[in-house]
Amino acid sequence: MPEPARAVRWGQTVARVGNWPPSASSSYDLAAVRRILIVVAATIAAPAGGVPLPEQAAAEREPEPPQFAHGLPTNGETGRRWLLLTFDDGPRPSNTLLVARYLAREGIPAVFFVNGIHMMGPTSYPQRNRRIVAELAAMGFEIGNHGLTHARLGPLLAHETAKEIVENEELIAEVTGRVPWLFRPPYGSLPLVAAGIAEARGLTVVGWNLGTADFIEQSPQDILHTFRKRLEKHEEEGVRGGIIVLHDAHPWTVEALPLLVDWVRRRNCELLARDEELYEFVDFRRFWVPRGRHPGPTPPDARFPANEPTVGEALAWQGRERRRAERYCGRP
């Protein structure tokens, strides 16, 4: 059996360490590895009193039909001009609500991937952050799991990895009243153990394909420039949209966000004049694909594209966006 990859990279690139995924002739081995990982992960992550099957564990955690549970892993690649805004490393009192209130005014959905470390403890800072996350959920934004302390998962032992994922999940559920079914591993790095735990708990792993470098760049204009260049490069390759990663930990990201949104809307004016498909800021529903639609084992580094809409859906969504663009662009 070929040596499995020890870690995979989600985001701009996917790093494959070792021969992974195996060739078609090794599909039995891949299935066996996947089954072992799920059992081990469920054992690590399960409470005392037995190891539930993944489906049982998910069913017991939330009485309502779970939204976005058991989804195929995605980094957002799509041939449609769909853009999903995601924000990592919050909450932060000075920035997060500024981002959320701007998005709410503009009617733009987003996912906030939060770290529980900012909400732990009895002092005013974590208590304020808990209120912020609760307010984000009340405003209708999706809250995702980004690990308890933002630790790199690769070097951790299995029980430490489980703590990062499970304790953050439980904290978010306590604060918001809803289980977070979306999981983005810190730094986009998803080791095999973490992949097994995520699948065992029914989590949907979310990467990105449109970086902004806002964790390096501190100029709002430079952040916009990076986003534009990456989007344009993807368009040349037939990938016309995807998942954007930003970080609400930084004040310059707060300043860059309106620039990015305005650029997309101005770009829509050009596309409207040429009668082309327009960009849409969408929620995660456009990218969620249930695992049942992919038969057989799922390699940890697999990335699945977004669903194609029906003709009726595409016409309805684009019709709504065209009306919005006509108002913004000043067309009758």
C-alpha positions, -999 to 999 in steps of 0.1 A, spaced: 0 0 0 14 34 -9 23 57 20 -7 80 26 -5 117 26 1 131 61 -14 165 54 -32 182 26 -35 219 19 -68 236 13 -68 269 -5 -46 282 -33 -28 248 -36 -33 213 -26 -1 196 -13 0 158 -17 26 141 5 33 106 -7 13 87 -33 -21 101 -25 -47 94 -37 -38 59 -47 -43 46 -82 -75 30 -92 -60 -4 -85 -56 7 -48 -92 17 -43 -97 -12 -18 -69 2 3 -83 37 2 -117 25 14 -100 5 42 -80 35 53 -112 57 53 -131 32 74 -103 29 100 -100 67 102 -137 72 108 -137 45 136 -106 59 152 -118 95 149 -153 86 163 -136 68 192 -115 99 200 -142 124 196 -171 105 212 -182 111 248 -180 84 274 -205 56 271 -197 42 237 -188 51 202 -217 62 180 -217 57 143 -211 89 124 -248 91 114 -259 85 150 -235 111 163 -248 137 139 -284 129 146 -280 131 183 -263 165 182 -291 185 167 -328 177 168 -336 199 138 -326 187 103 -289 198 102 -280 224 76 -248 217 57 -240 185 76 -223 156 58 -213 177 28 -185 169 4 -153 189 10 -151 220 -13 -128 249 -20 -155 266 -40 -144 260 -76 -173 267 -100 -179 277 -135 -206 301 -123 -199 336 -112 -208 329 -76 -188 345 -48 -190 335 -12 -174 357 14 -158 340 44 -140 355 74 -114 337 95 -98 341 130 -125 361 147 -143 373 166 -125 405 174 -144 434 192 -128 461 171 -136 446 137 -161 418 134 -193 437 139 -181 464 116 -178 438 89 -211 421 98 -231 454 98 -217 465 65 -226 431 49 -261 433 65 -267 468 50 -256 456 16 -276 423 18 -245 401 14 -243 367 31 -211 354 46 -196 327 68 -176 336 99 -151 308 109 -143 315 145 -118 304 171 -131 295 205 -100 308 223 -114 344 219 -145 334 237 -130 315 267 -128 328 302 -147 350 326 -132 384 318 -149 411 298 -130 404 265 -142 368 259 -176 376 272 -179 404 247 -167 381 219 -194 356 229 -220 383 225 -206 392 191 -208 356 178 -243 353 192 -252 386 173 -237 373 141 -259 342 143 -289 363 151 -282 385 120 -284 353 99 -247 348 92 -234 312 92 -209 305 119 -182 279 111 -156 261 132 -120 272 127 -104 253 156 -103 261 193 -69 278 193 -60 281 156 -33 255 162 -17 237 132 -34 203 133 -6 183 116 18 182 146 -9 174 171 -17 140 187 -51 125 178 -67 135 211 -53 171 208 -68 173 173 -101 161 186 -100 188 213 -94 215 188 -124 205 167 -149 192 192 -145 217 220 -147 246 196 -178 230 180 -194 227 215 -185 262 224 -200 277 193 -232 256 198 -234 269 234 -231 305 223 -253 304 192 -277 276 200 -268 259 167 -242 232 159 -216 246 134 -215 220 106 -189 239 85 -153 233 94 -122 251 80 -90 238 94 -65 264 106 -40 274 78 -61 253 54 -41 222 65 -61 190 69 -42 160 82 -57 126 79 -68 123 116 -86 157 114 -103 146 81 -115 114 99 -128 133 129 -146 158 106 -163 131 86 -172 111 117 -189 141 132 -207 150 99 -188 182 93 -184 197 59 -148 208 52 -146 242 35 -115 256 19 -112 285 -5 -99 292 -40 -98 331 -39 -73 344 -15 -67 381 -7 -34 380 12 -49 402 38 -29 384 65 2 398 48 -9 429 29 -20 458 51 -31 482 23 -68 479 13 -58 486 -23 -33 458 -23 -58 434 -9 -82 443 -37 -55 440 -63 -46 405 -50 -82 394 -52 -87 408 -87 -56 391 -101 -66 358 -86 -101 360 -98 -90 370 -133 -65 342 -134 -92 317 -124 -115 331 -151 -89 324 -177 -89 288 -166 -127 285 -167 -132 288 -129 -154 319 -128 -162 321 -91 -156 305 -57 -150 311 -20 -131 342 -9 -111 341 23 -106 372 44 -97 378 81 -118 400 103 -89 401 128 -74 429 108 -86 465 106 -73 469 70 -97 441 60 -126 461 73 -114 489 50 -108 466 20 -142 449 21 -163 478 6 -136 483 -21 -139 446 -31 -177 447 -31 -178 480 -52 -153 465 -77 -175 434 -82 -205 456 -87 -187 479 -112 -175 448 -130 -211 437 -132 -219 469 -150 -195 459 -177 -209 424 -179 -245 437 -180 -236 459 -210 -222 428 -228 -252 407 -217 -230 382 -199 -235 363 -166 -232 386 -136 -214 379 -104 -235 371 -74 -226 372 -37 -241 340 -25 -244 319 7 -230 285 12 -261 267 -1 -247 271 -36 -215 251 -27 -229 224 -4 -231 190 -20 -242 160 2 -218 132 5 -244 108 -9 -239 122 -43 -203 109 -45 -203 71 -44 -173 54 -28 -146 66 -5 -136 103 -5 -98 110 -3 -89 136 23 -75 159 -4 -105 156 -28 -122 189 -38 -156 188 -53 -171 216 -74 -203 234 -67 -236 220 -79 -249 231 -113 -282 249 -110 -313 240 -130 -322 262 -159 -350 277 -138 -328 284 -109 -301 301 -130 -327 323 -148 -343 333 -115 -310 341 -97 -296 360 -126 -328 379 -132 -327 391 -96 -290 401 -100 -296 419 -132 -323 440 -116 -299 449 -88 -272 457 -113 -295 479 -134 -302 500 -103 -266 502 -93 -254 510 -128 -281 536 -134 -297 517 -163 -334 521 -169 
